[in-house]
Amino acid sequence: PQSRNAPLEHVLYAIAENYRQQKDFPNALHWGEKALSENPNNNRHQKLVTEVKKQMSGAP
């Protein structure tokens, strides 16, 4: 069977988003930054990392 592998950045983002939804912000930030390092120009990755940092700082 032919394998279908998603790009690593998408897998890392999915992990980060899952942690964010569970409000596990330290893990969301860790995985979000890994996704961002794979593709620093990805707006979705940038937004997730920014939002998680806001949550961790207590900002609304």
Secondary structure, DSSP 8 states (H G I E B T S, - for coil): -------HHHHHHHHHHHHHHTT-HHHHHHHHHHHHHH-TT-HHHHHHHHHHHHHHHT--
